[in-house]
Amino acid sequence: MRMTAPALLTDTQLLLDAALAAGDYLAQTAYWNDAGTECNWLSHRDIEDRELAPYSVRTAALSPEVYSGSAGVALFLAELFGVSGQPQYRELALAAWRRSASYTRRIPSPAPPVSFYAGSLGLAHVGLRLLALCPELHAQLQPEIDWQLAQVRDNFGAKHGLDVIGGNAGAIAPLLALARQPAYAFCHDLALACGDELVATAVWQGERCCWSYEKVHGMEMDAPPMTGFSHGAAGMALALLELYHATGRPDYLRTARGAFVFEEEFFSPTAGNWLDTRYPYTLGQGEPQGTFRHAWCHGAPGNALAYLRASQLDPAHASYYRQRAATAAATTQARLAVLLDQPLADATLCHGLCGLADILLLYGHTLGDEAAVAAALAATAQFAARYPRPAIWPSGLTTNAPCQGLLIGNAGVGLHLLRAYTQGAVPSVLLLLPS
């Protein structure tokens, strides 16, 4: 399934200027501690209040994690410093990361340390990325990085999820990357423990397997096993393939393939998408019928990444994976065109416009697909031209109210702008790699 290539973007300065505007906006809106060593932001957030309304928007200080907290903002600012060389972004990134690190020392987090997006593993990753860009900060950063990773090691037995967002599946690739450093060799065993738990908790039926909602999230709910990348079988399958590639263990490969068989049951060739099993659906009467989502977290865009990476890790099934990835990428491009025509459409990484463009960019660069790259760049440029001020960027909140976080706010939009400007040289946070 071939994509239609728009005109190539020639003025990439527009993308950098928009990213710099995001950095300047964060600098203007930061709140600093009295010592001038830490900073944070007030941001809109969704609050569910069953007594008053399904959701309401309130303002609160950012939490410390990567997904929507100060550590995620620090990651964007660190990358902005790396691209621009402007020291104010380095100082802001360092202060934001310090705030996350010191906060987690003072106040125990409800998130499991092994979670990349919500826990200590993600904080350590951001600290190491900041250290790679600013090696002169070693004395300041290294003790805190080591403390965060000690939390991951010493508290692995704490209650945690199994999916990409909450725990095991999202932790495996970062742990494999850390294990390459002699000081963090223990992370290899942690990665294996994550994979072993996924294998042990998989529920098999014939050649397919999945994970119960209770096992994935640690909550008893009358909900079926989930498809998709962030919480579903595709994300967990990909994590197991990363371990198979690193170890050669056949149980990882068998379970990963079984999870992709589960995903296949919910695939609609007509929709070019996978059913979201959280909503009512029907199978076995021709085409699957139900709800199809179009985001990194749920639906074809996230699955495009899972199948694309799987084609590199499981060569025997590479043709199948690549075919599914191509279909998912085409669906992603079509959805991107829809969002570009919608006023105030969500712009964020998790379930918005820049997430779709980022996935197309990664897909295009991986396969040398110039049409996919051009589509991603054109959409990003159109967004940047339409919304010249970060203060009006639509967020991933239910009301699109401005938000500063990484996956559902301005920091993530800025990170994508940098990735588009550098043609993917800045790493993605949507597909974590063990390198």
Disulfide bonds with the S-S distance in Angstrom:
none
